[in-house]
Amino acid sequence: MRSVYTSLFYASLPWVLARLLWRSRANPAYRHRIAERFGFYSGPPKPVDIWIHAVSVGEAEAAFSLIAALRRHARASILVTTTTPTGSARVRKVLGDTVEHVFLPYDLPDGVGRFLGHFSPRAAVIMETEIWPNLFTACRKRGVPLLIANARLSDRSARRYAWIRGTLRRLLAGVDIAAQTEADARRFVTIGADPATVTVTGNLKFDTEPDASVTAVGAALRRSLFQERPVWLAASTHRGEEKAVLEAFAGLRSRHPELLLVIAPRHPERFEEVARLAVEAGHRVARQTQAEGGVAGTFDVFLLDTLGDLMRFYVASDIAFVGGSLVDIGGHNVVEPALAETAIVFGPFTRNFQQICDDLERKGAAVRVRDTGELAAAVDRLVADEGRRGDMVQQALAFVRRNRGAAERHWRLLVRHLGDSFQAH
């Protein structure tokens, strides 16, 4: 099975490269460091203690909590790999030169071999649900212990993986799996994981804590840029969601003329597209890359067209619609707006954070909507009812704090493999 997979991957390389170059038209960062995607890295080999792979921004945010725990307990050299340029930019912004950072190569034997030969990690941590046949096989052959951290698996993915259960059983043999929930743990077992290697550790994203400087900047944004207007943030939106948000916003303006809409598209290559949508809908638009001074009374839609600034805009907002949930993407991180003390709204598609969203909704700490009309109605009620917003914020914050501790549990799993080999603080 792996040989067939590898042959098909090699055959598809022209298409893979063409897609990479096509994406670079909207986001030039996709043209950068292409050699790394094939396992070619500059400089001499750089052996590291722990390698952590976080495919993009969401996984990187979870990895930061784990890295903080590692640094509390041991002095270890760390390599962080990503797949997307946005993930790379986030790692660089948060961690700087305190870690090694490169792109992970495509899952081809030669590239994977060069990568492992260059960095010789003593332990590997793969964030969430990245199962790569050639990479996992190469790690096992080299004796590199593997941990799938913050592991999650939806019902939909489990049904797809069931078709190759035999292959997955071999790939996951000896791989530790730190599942977010009991349901995730059960699903990993159904696709072939050994129950003895699956542990429920909770979600690393609960262990995130906003930096004090981020909170201060968010509060300053509210005072200066937004001039204390009520702010509705549509965060991490995908194609189809901005149209719904703009339609809902247009209906709200008559009841709440001071309401400001901030839109933060998930992917930077869509910034221009979303700006055009807002202008075509008849709104006055300001952009983060162009804004100077306040926007009160001049603009009613603000486009967050920079990377790495979402948390401070959560802090500056009264209400946050978390995107990827009104269209069938699966939703994005709802812990961040909870920590920012922002009232949370999300759509029906939340499988990526299913249990968290279900728990928040059940506790009255978030509002779930099904369509544009319900979105408008929910925002309308929350803008008008400051007391309701405050209750939701406190419930969500308490929920997050009750669920912390995943980073320490992940650390204990790593210690199983690494023992006393790291120099402890």
Backbone torsions as a table, in degrees:
resi	resn	phi	psi	omega
1	MET	NA	-42.7	-179.1
2	ARG	-66.6	-34.8	179.7
3	SER	-67.0	-38.0	176.5
4	VAL	-64.5	-46.5	178.0
5	TYR	-56.5	-46.0	-177.9
6	THR	-65.7	-42.6	178.9
7	SER	-61.5	-43.5	178.5
8	LEU	-64.4	-37.7	179.3
9	PHE	-64.6	-46.7	177.7
10	TYR	-59.3	-42.7	-178.7
11	ALA	-64.3	-28.6	-177.0
12	SER	-88.9	-0.7	-175.8
13	LEU	-56.6	-41.4	177.3
14	PRO	-57.7	-40.8	177.9
15	TRP	-66.8	-39.9	179.8
16	VAL	-61.3	-45.2	179.8
17	LEU	-67.6	-39.9	178.2
18	ALA	-61.6	-41.1	179.2
19	ARG	-66.0	-38.6	177.9
20	LEU	-61.1	-45.5	179.7
21	LEU	-68.7	-36.0	177.8
22	TRP	-63.9	-42.4	179.2
23	ARG	-66.4	-27.3	-179.4
24	SER	-70.7	-14.7	176.4
25	ARG	-63.4	-39.4	178.7
26	ALA	-90.4	-29.5	-179.2
27	ASN	-133.7	94.4	-175.1
28	PRO	-57.2	-18.5	-179.1
29	ALA	-61.6	-21.9	178.3
30	TYR	-68.3	-17.0	178.0
31	ARG	-84.6	-14.1	-173.9
32	HIS	-83.8	144.9	171.9
33	ARG	56.7	37.4	179.9
34	ILE	-62.3	-32.7	-180.0
35	ALA	-57.9	-34.2	-179.7
36	GLU	-63.2	-28.8	-178.9
37	ARG	-71.4	-7.4	175.9
38	PHE	-117.3	12.2	174.1
39	GLY	86.4	18.6	177.2
40	PHE	-103.6	120.0	-175.7
41	TYR	-126.7	146.4	-177.4
42	SER	-77.7	155.8	175.6
43	GLY	79.9	176.5	-179.5
44	PRO	-73.5	166.0	176.6
45	PRO	-54.5	146.2	-177.8
46	LYS	-131.1	81.1	180.0
47	PRO	-58.5	139.6	-179.3
48	VAL	-128.7	159.8	177.5
49	ASP	-77.7	-51.7	-176.2
50	ILE	-128.7	131.6	173.4
51	TRP	-109.7	129.7	179.4
52	ILE	-121.1	125.9	177.2
53	HIS	-107.2	125.1	177.7
54	ALA	-128.5	108.5	-169.0
55	VAL	-58.0	-41.0	-177.9
56	SER	-149.4	-158.7	-171.0
57	VAL	-62.4	-47.6	-176.4
58	GLY	-59.4	-44.6	178.9
59	GLU	-67.8	-35.6	178.3
60	ALA	-62.9	-40.4	179.6
61	GLU	-60.2	-40.8	176.9
62	ALA	-66.4	-39.1	-179.2
63	ALA	-62.8	-32.2	-178.8
64	PHE	-60.6	-37.7	178.1
65	SER	-65.2	-40.2	178.7
66	LEU	-66.2	-42.8	179.8
67	ILE	-62.4	-38.8	177.1
68	ALA	-60.6	-40.5	178.1
69	ALA	-66.5	-41.2	177.9
70	LEU	-58.2	-42.1	-177.6
71	ARG	-72.4	-25.2	176.0
72	ARG	-69.4	-29.2	-171.3
73	HIS	-105.2	-26.5	-171.1
74	ALA	-154.2	159.5	171.3
75	ARG	-98.1	111.1	-175.5
76	ALA	-140.2	141.8	173.1
77	SER	-80.2	135.7	-172.0
78	ILE	-126.6	133.8	170.9
79	LEU	-110.2	130.5	174.7
80	VAL	-117.0	123.0	175.2
81	THR	-108.9	152.9	173.6
82	THR	-135.1	173.6	175.4
83	THR	-110.8	-37.2	-175.8
84	THR	-98.1	151.3	174.7
85	PRO	-61.5	-34.3	179.1
86	THR	-66.2	-39.7	175.4
87	GLY	-63.2	-41.7	178.2
88	SER	-60.4	-45.5	-179.8
89	ALA	-61.9	-39.0	-179.7
90	ARG	-67.3	-41.7	177.9
91	VAL	-61.8	-45.0	179.7
92	ARG	-62.6	-40.6	-177.1
93	LYS	-67.4	-41.4	-174.8
94	VAL	-84.6	-42.1	-172.0
95	LEU	-103.1	-19.9	178.4
96	GLY	55.4	-135.3	-177.6
97	ASP	-95.6	17.3	176.7
98	THR	-77.4	-11.8	175.6
99	VAL	-133.1	159.3	166.9
100	GLU	-77.4	145.6	178.4
101	HIS	-145.3	130.5	174.4
102	VAL	-147.2	171.7	169.7
103	PHE	-78.9	143.8	172.0
104	LEU	-75.5	137.6	179.1
105	PRO	-71.2	162.4	172.5
106	TYR	-59.0	156.1	-173.7
107	ASP	-80.1	65.9	177.3
108	LEU	-120.4	142.3	-171.3
109	PRO	-54.8	-43.1	-176.4
110	ASP	-69.3	-44.1	179.0
111	GLY	-64.3	-42.9	178.0
112	VAL	-62.5	-40.8	178.6
113	GLY	-62.4	-43.1	178.1
114	ARG	-63.3	-41.8	-179.6
115	PHE	-60.6	-51.8	-178.6
116	LEU	-66.3	-33.2	177.1
117	GLY	-68.1	-34.7	-177.8
118	HIS	-73.2	-39.1	-172.4
119	PHE	-107.9	-17.1	176.0
120	SER	39.6	56.6	-178.0
121	PRO	-65.8	145.3	176.6
122	ARG	-85.9	-19.9	175.7
123	ALA	-153.1	147.9	-178.3
124	ALA	-122.6	137.2	178.1
125	VAL	-124.9	119.3	178.5
126	ILE	-107.0	122.5	-175.2
127	MET	-80.3	130.2	167.6
128	GLU	72.9	-99.0	-174.4
129	THR	-142.3	69.8	177.3
130	GLU	-117.5	103.8	-179.9
131	ILE	-113.5	106.2	-175.9
132	TRP	-113.3	114.9	-173.4
133	PRO	-56.2	-49.6	-176.7
134	ASN	-70.5	-37.7	178.7
135	LEU	-65.1	-47.5	-179.2
136	PHE	-63.7	-39.8	179.4
137	THR	-64.9	-43.3	-179.5
138	ALA	-64.7	-40.0	177.9
139	CYS	-62.4	-43.1	179.9
140	ARG	-63.2	-43.0	-179.2
141	LYS	-64.9	-32.2	-179.6
142	ARG	-89.5	-1.0	179.6
143	GLY	74.0	26.7	178.5
144	VAL	-91.3	112.4	-180.0
145	PRO	-65.4	140.9	-175.9
146	LEU	-116.8	135.8	172.7
147	LEU	-125.9	124.7	169.3
148	ILE	-88.6	109.9	-172.8
149	ALA	-96.3	149.1	179.0
150	ASN	52.4	39.3	-169.0
151	ALA	-70.6	135.0	176.8
152	ARG	-138.7	150.5	-179.7
153	LEU	-151.6	116.4	-179.1
154	SER	-76.3	163.9	175.1
155	ASP	-57.5	-42.1	-178.8
156	ARG	-60.9	-47.4	180.0
157	SER	-65.1	-39.5	179.7
158	ALA	-61.9	-38.6	178.2
159	ARG	-65.2	-39.3	178.4
160	ARG	-66.3	-45.3	-178.1
161	TYR	-65.8	-23.9	-178.3
162	ALA	-58.1	-26.2	-179.6
163	TRP	-67.5	-22.9	-178.3
164	ILE	-122.7	37.4	-175.5
165	ARG	-57.9	-40.2	-179.8
166	GLY	-61.9	-43.8	178.2
167	THR	-63.6	-44.2	-178.8
168	LEU	-65.0	-35.7	178.5
169	ARG	-58.8	-41.2	178.8
170	ARG	-70.0	-42.0	-178.8
171	LEU	-65.1	-37.2	-174.9
172	LEU	-89.5	-0.9	179.6
173	ALA	-60.1	122.9	178.9
174	GLY	81.0	-2.7	179.0
175	VAL	-87.1	125.5	175.0
176	ASP	-76.7	139.7	-179.7
177	ILE	-125.3	117.7	178.0
178	ALA	-99.9	94.2	-172.9
179	ALA	-81.6	145.5	179.4
180	GLN	-68.2	-40.5	-174.7
181	THR	-137.7	167.5	175.2
182	GLU	-60.4	-38.8	179.8
183	ALA	-64.0	-41.4	176.6
184	ASP	-61.7	-42.9	-179.7
185	ALA	-59.9	-45.3	179.5
186	ARG	-61.6	-41.0	-178.3
187	ARG	-66.7	-37.2	177.0
188	PHE	-63.4	-38.2	177.7
189	VAL	-65.2	-39.1	-178.8
190	THR	-66.2	-24.9	180.0
191	ILE	-92.8	2.0	173.4
192	GLY	125.5	-3.6	179.3
193	ALA	-71.5	145.2	175.6
194	ASP	-71.8	123.8	-179.2
195	PRO	-54.1	-29.0	-178.8
196	ALA	-68.0	-19.3	-178.2
197	THR	-99.6	0.1	-175.8
198	VAL	-105.3	124.0	179.9
199	THR	-127.1	139.3	174.8
200	VAL	-88.8	117.7	-175.9
201	THR	-114.8	-11.4	-173.2
202	GLY	89.4	-178.4	-173.6
203	ASN	-101.6	123.0	180.0
204	LEU	-59.1	-25.9	-176.5
205	LYS	-67.4	-20.7	174.5
206	PHE	-67.5	-24.5	-176.3
207	ASP	-85.3	-0.3	177.0
208	THR	-68.6	143.2	174.8
209	GLU	-135.3	122.3	-178.7
210	PRO	-60.1	137.0	175.0
211	ASP	-64.1	142.4	-178.7
212	ALA	-58.2	-33.7	-179.8
213	SER	-67.9	-34.4	177.6
214	VAL	-65.1	-43.5	178.6
215	THR	-62.6	-41.4	-179.6
216	ALA	-66.3	-41.9	179.2
217	VAL	-65.6	-39.8	177.9
218	GLY	-61.1	-43.3	178.1
219	ALA	-64.4	-37.6	178.3
220	ALA	-67.8	-38.0	176.1
221	LEU	-57.7	-43.1	-178.2
222	ARG	-62.6	-40.0	-178.4
223	ARG	-74.6	-46.6	-170.3
224	SER	-91.6	-58.5	-175.4
225	LEU	-70.7	-42.2	-176.1
226	PHE	-99.0	-9.7	174.2
227	GLN	49.6	46.1	173.6
228	GLU	63.1	19.3	173.5
229	ARG	-71.7	153.5	171.1
230	PRO	-65.4	134.4	-172.2
231	VAL	-123.5	127.7	172.6
232	TRP	-111.5	120.3	179.6
233	LEU	-103.4	124.8	170.9
234	ALA	-100.7	105.3	-167.6
235	ALA	-104.1	141.8	175.5
236	SER	53.2	46.9	-176.7
237	THR	-79.5	154.3	178.3
238	HIS	-119.2	167.1	179.9
239	ARG	-54.5	131.5	-176.9
240	GLY	101.9	-30.1	-179.3
241	GLU	-81.1	-36.8	-179.2
242	GLU	-61.8	-38.8	178.5
243	LYS	-61.0	-43.5	178.5
244	ALA	-64.6	-42.4	-179.8
245	VAL	-64.1	-45.1	179.9
246	LEU	-64.4	-37.8	177.5
247	GLU	-64.9	-44.2	178.0
248	ALA	-63.2	-41.7	-178.8
249	PHE	-63.3	-40.7	179.5
250	ALA	-58.9	-38.9	179.1
251	GLY	-72.2	-24.8	-178.2
252	LEU	-82.7	-20.2	-172.5
253	ARG	-62.2	-33.6	-178.4
254	SER	-67.7	-34.1	179.4
255	ARG	-86.3	-27.6	-176.6
256	HIS	-134.3	73.3	-173.1
257	PRO	-62.6	-21.2	-179.7
258	GLU	-89.0	-5.6	-176.9
259	LEU	-62.4	132.6	178.1
260	LEU	-111.2	131.2	176.7
261	LEU	-101.5	126.0	172.8
262	VAL	-109.3	127.1	177.7
263	ILE	-113.9	127.6	178.3
264	ALA	-121.4	91.7	179.4
265	PRO	-60.4	146.1	-178.4
266	ARG	-65.7	-38.4	-173.4
267	HIS	-114.1	128.6	-175.9
268	PRO	-62.8	-26.3	179.4
269	GLU	-66.9	-8.7	-179.8
270	ARG	-103.4	4.6	-177.7
271	PHE	-57.1	-48.0	-177.4
272	GLU	-65.2	-41.7	179.2
273	GLU	-58.5	-44.7	-178.1
274	VAL	-69.7	-37.3	176.4
275	ALA	-60.2	-42.2	178.7
276	ARG	-64.0	-41.1	178.9
277	LEU	-57.9	-43.8	-178.2
278	ALA	-66.9	-41.6	178.8
279	VAL	-65.9	-44.7	-179.9
280	GLU	-63.7	-25.4	177.4
281	ALA	-80.6	-0.4	175.7
282	GLY	91.4	13.9	-177.9
283	HIS	-95.1	153.5	174.1
284	ARG	-89.9	123.5	-167.5
285	VAL	-116.1	133.7	168.5
286	ALA	-115.8	156.9	-178.0
287	ARG	-128.5	146.0	-179.9
288	GLN	-58.5	-37.3	-178.5
289	THR	-73.1	-11.4	-177.5
290	GLN	-120.5	-16.6	-171.0
291	ALA	-69.6	134.1	171.9
292	GLU	-135.9	126.2	-177.3
293	GLY	78.4	-170.8	-177.7
294	GLY	-76.4	161.1	178.2
295	VAL	-116.8	3.3	-177.5
296	ALA	-61.1	133.6	176.6
297	GLY	78.4	-4.8	-178.0
298	THR	-115.3	-41.6	-177.7
299	PHE	-125.7	148.3	175.4
300	ASP	-116.0	-10.3	173.9
301	VAL	-127.0	132.1	179.8
302	PHE	-120.1	124.4	-178.8
303	LEU	-97.6	118.8	174.6
304	LEU	-84.7	94.6	-174.6
305	ASP	-109.6	38.9	173.1
306	THR	-130.1	164.6	-179.3
307	LEU	-103.8	148.0	173.9
308	GLY	82.6	6.4	-176.5
309	ASP	-109.6	4.0	-171.4
310	LEU	-61.7	-40.1	-175.3
311	MET	-61.8	-40.3	-179.6
312	ARG	-68.3	-28.4	176.5
313	PHE	-76.9	-30.4	169.6
314	TYR	-57.9	-46.7	-179.3
315	VAL	-60.0	-35.8	-176.5
316	ALA	-80.3	-4.7	-172.0
317	SER	-107.4	154.9	175.1
318	ASP	-88.7	-37.3	-174.3
319	ILE	-135.4	138.7	177.9
320	ALA	-128.1	122.7	166.0
321	PHE	-90.9	121.9	-178.5
322	VAL	-93.4	117.0	-171.3
323	GLY	-76.0	-175.7	-173.5
324	GLY	71.3	11.1	-174.8
325	SER	-122.5	-16.3	176.0
326	LEU	-91.2	-21.7	167.2
327	VAL	-112.1	162.1	-168.6
328	ASP	-82.1	68.9	174.9
329	ILE	-101.5	-33.3	179.7
330	GLY	115.1	-2.3	176.3
331	GLY	87.2	164.2	178.5
332	HIS	-127.1	-175.5	-170.2
333	ASN	-61.2	114.0	177.1
334	VAL	-95.2	-5.0	178.1
335	VAL	-72.1	-36.5	-178.9
336	GLU	-58.7	-51.6	177.9
337	PRO	-64.3	-29.7	175.7
338	ALA	-62.7	-45.3	179.2
339	LEU	-67.3	-29.1	179.0
340	ALA	-81.0	-1.9	179.2
341	GLU	61.8	49.4	179.1
342	THR	-118.6	135.9	178.8
343	ALA	-65.5	134.6	-168.8
344	ILE	-107.7	134.4	172.9
345	VAL	-129.1	138.7	174.5
346	PHE	-145.2	165.9	-177.4
347	GLY	-89.6	-166.1	-175.0
348	PRO	-79.0	-18.4	-173.1
349	PHE	-99.5	92.7	-173.3
350	THR	-129.6	29.9	-173.7
351	ARG	-61.9	-26.9	179.6
352	ASN	-68.2	-23.5	179.0
353	PHE	-134.4	41.8	-168.0
354	GLN	-57.7	-52.6	-175.1
355	GLN	-67.1	-40.0	179.4
356	ILE	-62.0	-47.2	-179.2
357	CYS	-64.1	-41.8	178.4
358	ASP	-61.7	-43.0	-179.5
359	ASP	-66.7	-42.4	178.5
360	LEU	-61.5	-44.1	179.5
361	GLU	-63.7	-43.0	-177.6
362	ARG	-64.7	-33.3	-179.0
363	LYS	-86.5	2.5	-177.6
364	GLY	72.2	21.0	-177.8
365	ALA	-96.5	-2.9	178.0
366	ALA	-157.5	162.4	179.9
367	VAL	-119.1	129.2	175.3
368	ARG	-101.2	133.6	178.6
369	VAL	-122.2	158.3	-176.7
370	ARG	-105.9	-22.9	-173.8
371	ASP	-158.7	-176.5	-176.9
372	THR	-59.9	-43.2	-178.9
373	GLY	-61.5	-44.6	179.1
374	GLU	-68.5	-33.6	176.6
375	LEU	-62.0	-48.2	179.4
376	ALA	-60.8	-42.8	-178.5
377	ALA	-65.1	-40.6	-179.7
378	ALA	-65.3	-45.6	179.4
379	VAL	-65.2	-39.8	177.7
380	ASP	-55.6	-49.5	-178.7
381	ARG	-64.0	-40.4	-176.2
382	LEU	-73.1	-36.0	176.0
383	VAL	-62.1	-39.8	-175.3
384	ALA	-78.7	-21.7	-171.3
385	ASP	-119.9	89.1	-179.0
386	GLU	-63.6	-35.1	179.0
387	GLY	-63.0	-41.8	177.5
388	ARG	-63.0	-43.1	177.7
389	ARG	-59.2	-45.3	-178.9
390	GLY	-61.6	-41.2	177.7
391	ASP	-62.8	-43.8	179.4
392	MET	-61.3	-43.8	-178.9
393	VAL	-60.3	-46.4	-177.8
394	GLN	-66.9	-39.3	177.4
395	GLN	-63.6	-43.6	-178.7
396	ALA	-66.3	-42.2	-179.4
397	LEU	-63.9	-42.9	178.9
398	ALA	-64.3	-38.8	179.1
399	PHE	-61.7	-45.4	179.4
400	VAL	-61.2	-46.3	-176.4
401	ARG	-65.6	-32.3	178.6
402	ARG	-68.9	-21.6	-173.2
403	ASN	-104.3	16.8	-179.9
404	ARG	-80.1	166.2	177.4
405	GLY	119.2	-4.0	-177.2
406	ALA	-64.7	-35.1	-177.2
407	ALA	-62.9	-42.6	178.9
408	GLU	-66.4	-38.1	178.1
409	ARG	-66.4	-36.8	175.3
410	HIS	-64.0	-41.3	179.7
411	TRP	-58.5	-42.9	-179.2
412	ARG	-63.3	-33.5	175.7
413	LEU	-65.2	-40.6	179.1
414	LEU	-65.1	-36.5	-179.2
415	VAL	-61.7	-28.8	176.7
416	ARG	-53.9	-39.8	-177.0
417	HIS	-87.8	-36.4	-169.1
418	LEU	-98.1	-19.0	176.2
419	GLY	51.9	-130.6	-177.9
420	ASP	-94.7	17.8	-172.4
421	SER	-73.8	-18.4	175.3
422	PHE	-91.6	149.6	175.9
423	GLN	-80.2	111.9	-176.6
424	ALA	-74.0	155.3	175.4
425	HIS	-69.8	NA	NA
